Amino acid sequence: MRNEELGMEQIHPVMKEYLDYLDSVRGESARTLEAYRRDLAHFAGYCSSRGIDPALANPYEVQGFVARLSFERAAPASINRRLSSVRGFFRWLLRNVKTPQNLPVVLWEGEMADFAALPETAHMLWPERDKALVLAMYSAGLRISELAGLTVKMITGGRGRPLSVPGVRWIIGRYAQASGLGKNIRPHSFRHSFATHLVNAGCDVRVVQEMLGHASLSTTQRYAHVNIEGLKKAYARAHPHSRKRATNGK
């Protein structure tokens, strides 16, 4: 396929939303996101050359895409990977049509402080490790894949093997049950909390975008839950009409 068919400009807007979902909700690594982007760009380029809306492509058109790859003598592993990416996109699309996209829950500042203190009080697993795990994810806004890739050697020069992604999910799940917060807390909740707390504290959303490594500002804007009460207070402090009413009421 021509190089221009692989550019991000060939990605359908709905495909961009899917990539945002993989980033902000699934917490996929940058390498995985780039692989999905390339695969979907190939499919979008194929559809564009035939006047097809890739979001409306039918199974026969997907088969045509596979046939095109075979004709170009793409490796079987490459064909299977691209087909898997396209299937994932359409599975997400079908779910997204039926139900609105839900982001992981956010812990507000007090809830986050209580959760971070749980390892010291719950006496369940390994308190020192678990507290460091929670604080690292929250304080740096890490994806679960980024956290799982850390080793003690990378940080202090000591020795140690990284936790697995399922292992991190299991640990957080245990503490989520013990927290009593009644929220569906998952590892990615800490990354959402990190972004939300920064934005609500007045940090520029573009700075938060850089910290999170989001390609799109709209992803960061959806990602950070806005504290409505905080906005009301900021409005009351800043808006001239609001200040005037407060002065007249004294």
DRENZA-151256 format. One record per residue: residue in three letters; x, y, z negated of N, C-alpha, C in turn. Coordinates in steps of 0.05 Angstrom, whole numbers. Layout:
BEGIN
Ala X Y Z X Y Z X Y Z .
...
This chain:
BEGIN
Met 17 -24 0 0 0 0 17 25 0 .
Arg 7 47 11 22 72 12 27 82 -17 .
Asn 50 96 -20 57 106 -47 35 125 -57 .
Glu 23 141 -39 3 161 -48 -21 147 -60 .
Glu -25 121 -53 -49 107 -63 -45 99 -92 .
Leu -20 102 -102 -14 94 -130 -15 117 -149 .
Gly -19 141 -140 -17 164 -158 -41 166 -176 .
Met -38 181 -199 -60 184 -218 -84 198 -205 .
Glu -79 214 -184 -101 228 -172 -121 208 -158 .
Gln -112 184 -153 -129 164 -140 -146 150 -161 .
Ile -140 154 -187 -156 141 -208 -183 154 -210 .
His -204 138 -210 -231 147 -213 -234 159 -241 .
Pro -250 181 -244 -254 193 -271 -263 172 -292 .
Val -280 153 -284 -288 133 -303 -265 115 -311 .
Met -246 110 -292 -223 94 -299 -205 109 -319 .
Lys -204 136 -316 -189 152 -335 -201 149 -363 .
Glu -228 149 -364 -241 145 -390 -234 117 -402 .
Tyr -232 97 -384 -225 70 -393 -197 70 -405 .
Leu -178 84 -391 -151 85 -401 -150 100 -428 .
Asp -167 121 -430 -169 136 -456 -179 117 -478 .
Tyr -198 100 -471 -209 81 -490 -187 61 -499 .
Leu -172 51 -480 -150 32 -487 -130 45 -505 .
Asp -126 71 -501 -106 86 -518 -118 92 -545 .
Ser -141 106 -546 -151 117 -571 -166 96 -588 .
Val -179 77 -576 -194 57 -591 -179 31 -595 .
Arg -169 20 -573 -154 -5 -574 -126 -2 -584 .
Gly -115 23 -582 -88 28 -592 -67 14 -576 .
Glu -71 10 -550 -51 -4 -533 -25 13 -531 .
Ser -3 -1 -527 23 12 -525 25 28 -499 .
Ala 44 46 -498 48 62 -474 55 44 -450 .
Arg 70 23 -455 77 5 -433 53 -10 -422 .
Thr 35 -19 -440 11 -32 -431 -7 -13 -416 .
Leu -10 11 -426 -27 31 -413 -16 37 -385 .
Glu 10 39 -381 21 44 -355 16 21 -336 .
Ala 17 -3 -346 11 -27 -329 -18 -26 -320 .
Tyr -36 -20 -338 -64 -18 -331 -68 4 -310 .
Arg -55 27 -315 -58 50 -296 -49 42 -268 .
Arg -26 29 -266 -16 21 -240 -35 1 -226 .
Asp -45 -18 -242 -63 -38 -230 -89 -25 -220 .
Leu -100 -7 -236 -125 6 -229 -121 25 -206 .
Ala -97 37 -204 -90 55 -182 -90 40 -156 .
His -79 15 -157 -79 -2 -133 -108 -7 -124 .
Phe -125 -14 -143 -153 -20 -136 -168 5 -127 .
Ala -163 27 -140 -176 52 -132 -167 60 -104 .
Gly -141 57 -97 -131 63 -71 -144 45 -50 .
Tyr -147 19 -56 -160 1 -37 -189 10 -32 .
Cys -203 16 -53 -231 25 -51 -233 51 -35 .
Ser -215 70 -40 -215 96 -27 -211 92 3 .
Ser -194 74 11 -189 70 40 -213 58 54 .
Arg -232 48 39 -256 37 51 -282 52 45 .
Gly -278 76 33 -301 92 26 -318 81 5 .
Ile -306 66 -14 -321 53 -35 -316 67 -62 .
Asp -337 72 -77 -334 82 -104 -324 58 -122 .
Pro -300 60 -132 -289 37 -148 -306 29 -171 .
Ala -321 48 -183 -339 42 -205 -364 27 -197 .
Leu -369 27 -171 -393 13 -160 -386 -11 -143 .
Ala -361 -19 -143 -352 -41 -126 -366 -67 -135 .
Asn -373 -83 -115 -386 -109 -122 -366 -131 -121 .
Pro -373 -156 -129 -354 -178 -130 -341 -184 -103 .
Tyr -356 -180 -81 -345 -186 -54 -322 -166 -48 .
Glu -326 -141 -57 -305 -121 -52 -280 -126 -69 .
Val -285 -137 -93 -262 -144 -110 -247 -168 -97 .
Gln -262 -186 -86 -250 -208 -71 -234 -198 -47 .
Gly -244 -178 -34 -230 -166 -12 -204 -153 -21 .
Phe -204 -142 -45 -179 -130 -56 -159 -152 -61 .
Val -168 -175 -72 -150 -197 -77 -139 -208 -50 .
Ala -156 -209 -30 -148 -219 -4 -127 -200 8 .
Arg -130 -174 4 -111 -154 13 -83 -159 0 .
Leu -84 -163 -26 -59 -168 -40 -45 -194 -30 .
Ser -61 -214 -25 -50 -239 -14 -38 -235 14 .
Phe -52 -219 30 -42 -213 57 -15 -199 56 .
Glu -12 -181 35 13 -166 32 34 -183 18 .
Arg 27 -208 13 46 -227 1 55 -219 -27 .
Ala 36 -208 -42 42 -202 -70 45 -228 -85 .
Ala 62 -228 -106 66 -252 -122 41 -261 -136 .
Pro 36 -287 -138 12 -296 -152 9 -284 -180 .
Ala 30 -281 -195 29 -269 -222 20 -240 -220 .
Ser 29 -226 -200 21 -198 -197 -8 -196 -190 .
Ile -18 -214 -172 -46 -214 -165 -63 -219 -189 .
Asn -56 -239 -204 -72 -246 -228 -72 -224 -248 .
Arg -50 -210 -252 -49 -188 -271 -67 -165 -262 .
Arg -66 -158 -236 -83 -136 -226 -112 -143 -227 .
Leu -118 -168 -221 -146 -177 -223 -156 -177 -252 .
Ser -139 -184 -270 -146 -183 -299 -152 -154 -307 .
Ser -136 -135 -298 -140 -107 -305 -167 -97 -294 .
Val -173 -105 -269 -198 -97 -257 -222 -109 -272 .
Arg -219 -134 -279 -241 -147 -295 -245 -133 -321 .
Gly -223 -126 -335 -225 -112 -360 -239 -86 -357 .
Phe -233 -71 -336 -247 -46 -330 -277 -50 -327 .
Phe -285 -70 -311 -314 -74 -307 -328 -84 -331 .
Arg -314 -101 -348 -327 -109 -373 -332 -86 -391 .
Trp -312 -68 -393 -316 -43 -409 -338 -26 -398 .
Leu -339 -24 -371 -359 -7 -358 -387 -17 -364 .
Leu -391 -43 -363 -417 -55 -369 -425 -49 -398 .
Arg -407 -52 -416 -413 -47 -444 -418 -17 -449 .
Asn -403 -1 -435 -405 28 -439 -432 39 -429 .
Val -443 26 -408 -468 35 -397 -491 29 -417 .
Lys -488 7 -432 -509 -2 -450 -508 13 -477 .
Thr -484 18 -486 -481 30 -513 -461 52 -512 .
Pro -464 74 -528 -444 95 -528 -418 85 -540 .
Gln -396 97 -531 -370 90 -541 -366 99 -571 .
Asn -359 80 -587 -355 86 -616 -325 86 -622 .
Leu -316 107 -634 -289 109 -644 -287 96 -671 .
Pro -263 86 -679 -259 76 -706 -266 97 -727 .
Val -273 88 -750 -281 107 -772 -257 123 -781 .
Val -263 145 -794 -243 163 -805 -246 163 -835 .
Leu -223 163 -849 -223 167 -878 -217 196 -883 .
Trp -234 210 -898 -228 238 -905 -206 239 -925 .
Glu -196 262 -931 -171 265 -946 -172 250 -973 .
Gly -194 254 -988 -196 240 -1013 -197 210 -1010 .
Glu -212 201 -990 -214 172 -985 -187 160 -977 .
Met -172 176 -961 -145 166 -953 -126 164 -976 .
Ala -128 183 -994 -111 182 -1018 -118 158 -1035 .
Asp -143 153 -1039 -152 130 -1054 -143 104 -1041 .
Phe -145 102 -1015 -138 78 -1001 -108 73 -1003 .
Ala -92 94 -1001 -63 91 -1003 -54 82 -1030 .
Ala -71 88 -1051 -64 80 -1078 -72 51 -1084 .
Leu -88 39 -1067 -99 12 -1072 -77 -9 -1077 .
Pro -55 -9 -1062 -35 -30 -1067 -25 -30 -1095 .
Glu -24 -6 -1108 -13 -5 -1135 -33 -14 -1156 .
Thr -59 -15 -1149 -80 -21 -1168 -95 -47 -1163 .
Ala -95 -55 -1137 -111 -79 -1131 -97 -105 -1138 .
His -70 -105 -1140 -54 -128 -1147 -61 -153 -1131 .
Met -62 -149 -1104 -69 -171 -1086 -46 -183 -1072 .
Leu -30 -166 -1058 -10 -177 -1040 18 -167 -1049 .
Trp 31 -152 -1032 58 -141 -1038 56 -111 -1040 .
Pro 53 -100 -1064 46 -71 -1067 65 -52 -1053 .
Glu 92 -57 -1056 111 -38 -1044 109 -38 -1014 .
Arg 108 -62 -1003 106 -64 -973 80 -52 -963 .
Asp 58 -59 -977 32 -51 -967 28 -21 -969 .
Lys 38 -8 -990 36 21 -992 52 34 -970 .
Ala 76 24 -965 93 35 -944 79 32 -917 .
Leu 66 9 -913 52 3 -888 30 23 -883 .
Val 13 28 -903 -9 46 -900 1 75 -896 .
Leu 20 83 -912 30 111 -910 45 116 -883 .
Ala 59 95 -873 72 99 -847 52 102 -825 .
Met 31 86 -825 11 88 -804 -3 115 -805 .
Tyr -9 124 -829 -24 149 -833 -6 173 -828 .
Ser 17 174 -841 34 198 -840 46 203 -813 .
Ala 50 182 -797 62 185 -770 42 181 -748 .
Gly 17 174 -755 -3 169 -734 4 146 -716 .
Leu 16 125 -727 26 103 -711 4 85 -700 .
Arg 8 75 -676 -8 53 -666 0 27 -680 .
Ile -18 8 -681 -11 -17 -695 12 -31 -682 .
Ser 14 -29 -655 37 -42 -641 63 -28 -648 .
Glu 63 -2 -652 87 13 -660 95 5 -688 .
Leu 76 2 -706 82 -6 -734 93 -34 -734 .
Ala 81 -52 -719 89 -80 -720 117 -84 -708 .
Gly 126 -65 -692 152 -67 -681 175 -57 -699 .
Leu 168 -46 -722 188 -36 -740 200 -58 -756 .
Thr 226 -56 -762 240 -74 -780 254 -58 -802 .
Val 260 -71 -824 275 -57 -845 302 -48 -834 .
Lys 314 -64 -817 341 -57 -806 339 -30 -790 .
Met 317 -26 -776 315 -1 -760 314 23 -778 .
Ile 304 20 -803 300 43 -821 323 47 -841 .
Thr 333 25 -853 352 27 -875 378 13 -870 .
Gly 380 -2 -848 404 -17 -844 404 -44 -857 .
Gly 382 -51 -869 380 -77 -882 370 -98 -862 .
Arg 360 -120 -872 350 -141 -855 321 -145 -859 .
Gly 308 -155 -839 279 -160 -841 266 -166 -815 .
Arg 245 -181 -815 230 -186 -791 204 -170 -791 .
Pro 196 -161 -767 171 -145 -767 146 -161 -772 .
Leu 126 -148 -782 100 -160 -785 87 -164 -758 .
Ser 70 -184 -755 56 -187 -730 31 -169 -730 .
Val 20 -163 -706 -4 -147 -704 -27 -160 -719 .
Pro -32 -186 -715 -53 -199 -731 -48 -197 -761 .
Gly -22 -199 -769 -16 -197 -797 -23 -170 -809 .
Val -17 -149 -794 -24 -122 -804 -54 -119 -806 .
Arg -69 -129 -786 -98 -127 -787 -109 -142 -811 .
Trp -97 -165 -817 -106 -181 -840 -102 -167 -867 .
Ile -78 -155 -869 -71 -140 -894 -91 -117 -898 .
Ile -95 -101 -877 -113 -78 -879 -141 -87 -885 .
Gly -149 -109 -873 -176 -120 -878 -180 -127 -907 .
Arg -160 -139 -919 -162 -146 -948 -166 -121 -965 .
Tyr -151 -100 -959 -153 -76 -975 -179 -61 -969 .
Ala -188 -63 -944 -213 -50 -937 -236 -62 -953 .
Gln -236 -88 -956 -257 -101 -972 -255 -93 -1001 .
Ala -231 -89 -1011 -228 -82 -1039 -232 -52 -1044 .
Ser -233 -36 -1023 -235 -7 -1027 -262 2 -1037 .
Gly -283 -12 -1030 -310 -4 -1038 -320 20 -1023 .
Leu -307 28 -1002 -315 52 -987 -339 48 -969 .
Gly -344 22 -963 -367 16 -945 -362 25 -916 .
Lys -337 27 -908 -331 34 -881 -316 11 -867 .
Asn -320 9 -841 -306 -11 -825 -278 -2 -819 .
Ile -261 -4 -839 -234 7 -837 -215 -13 -823 .
Arg -202 -3 -803 -182 -19 -788 -156 -4 -786 .
Pro -134 -17 -778 -109 -2 -776 -110 24 -760 .
His -126 23 -738 -127 47 -721 -142 70 -735 .
Ser -157 64 -756 -171 85 -771 -151 105 -783 .
Phe -127 96 -790 -107 114 -801 -97 134 -780 .
Arg -94 125 -756 -85 143 -734 -107 164 -729 .
His -132 156 -729 -154 175 -726 -154 194 -749 .
Ser -150 184 -773 -150 202 -797 -127 222 -795 .
Phe -104 213 -787 -81 230 -783 -87 254 -765 .
Ala -99 248 -741 -106 269 -722 -128 287 -733 .
Thr -148 276 -746 -170 291 -756 -161 311 -778 .
His -145 301 -796 -136 318 -818 -119 341 -808 .
Leu -102 336 -788 -86 357 -777 -103 379 -764 .
Val -122 370 -748 -139 389 -734 -156 405 -753 .
Asn -167 392 -773 -183 406 -793 -167 425 -810 .
Ala -141 420 -813 -124 437 -828 -114 461 -812 .
Gly -122 462 -786 -114 485 -770 -92 480 -750 .
Cys -83 455 -748 -62 449 -728 -73 450 -700 .
Asp -58 462 -682 -66 464 -654 -70 436 -642 .
Val -93 433 -629 -99 406 -619 -79 397 -598 .
Arg -66 416 -584 -46 409 -565 -21 398 -578 .
Val -15 408 -602 8 397 -618 1 369 -626 .
Val -24 365 -635 -32 338 -643 -31 319 -619 .
Gln -38 329 -596 -37 313 -571 -8 303 -567 .
Glu 11 321 -571 39 313 -567 48 292 -588 .
Met 39 296 -613 46 277 -634 35 249 -628 .
Leu 10 248 -617 -2 223 -612 7 210 -586 .
Gly 19 227 -568 27 216 -543 5 212 -523 .
His -17 228 -526 -40 226 -508 -33 240 -482 .
Ala -40 228 -459 -36 241 -433 -57 263 -429 .
Ser -81 259 -440 -103 277 -435 -111 291 -461 .
Leu -115 318 -459 -124 333 -482 -152 324 -491 .
Ser -169 317 -471 -196 309 -478 -196 284 -495 .
Thr -176 267 -492 -174 243 -509 -170 252 -538 .
Thr -152 271 -542 -146 280 -569 -170 294 -581 .
Gln -185 309 -565 -208 324 -575 -230 304 -584 .
Arg -234 282 -569 -253 262 -578 -243 246 -601 .
Tyr -217 244 -602 -203 227 -622 -206 238 -650 .
Ala -203 265 -652 -203 278 -678 -232 285 -686 .
His -242 273 -707 -268 279 -717 -268 306 -730 .
Val -287 323 -723 -287 350 -734 -304 351 -759 .
Asn -292 364 -779 -306 368 -804 -325 391 -801 .
Ile -351 386 -798 -371 407 -793 -372 427 -816 .
Glu -371 418 -840 -372 436 -863 -347 454 -863 .
Gly -324 443 -855 -300 459 -853 -303 481 -832 .
Leu -316 474 -810 -320 494 -789 -339 516 -799 .
Lys -360 509 -813 -379 529 -824 -364 548 -843 .
Lys -347 538 -859 -332 555 -878 -313 573 -863 .
Ala -300 562 -842 -282 579 -826 -297 601 -812 .
Tyr -321 594 -802 -338 614 -789 -346 636 -809 .
Ala -354 628 -833 -362 647 -853 -340 666 -861 .
Arg -315 655 -861 -292 672 -868 -284 691 -846 .
Ala -288 682 -820 -276 697 -798 -296 714 -783 .
His -321 706 -781 -339 720 -763 -348 747 -776 .
Pro -346 769 -761 -352 796 -773 -381 798 -783 .
His -400 786 -769 -428 787 -779 -432 772 -805 .
Ser -418 750 -807 -420 734 -831 -408 749 -855 .
Arg -385 763 -850 -372 778 -871 -390 802 -879 .
Lys -403 814 -860 -420 837 -866 -444 829 -883 .
Arg -455 805 -877 -478 795 -893 -469 789 -921 .
Ala -445 778 -924 -435 772 -951 -430 797 -967 .
Thr -420 818 -954 -416 844 -967 -442 857 -976 .
Asn -462 857 -958 -488 868 -965 -502 853 -987 .
Gly -496 828 -989 -510 812 -1010 -499 816 -1037 .
Lys -475 829 -1040 -464 833 -1066 -477 856 -1081 .
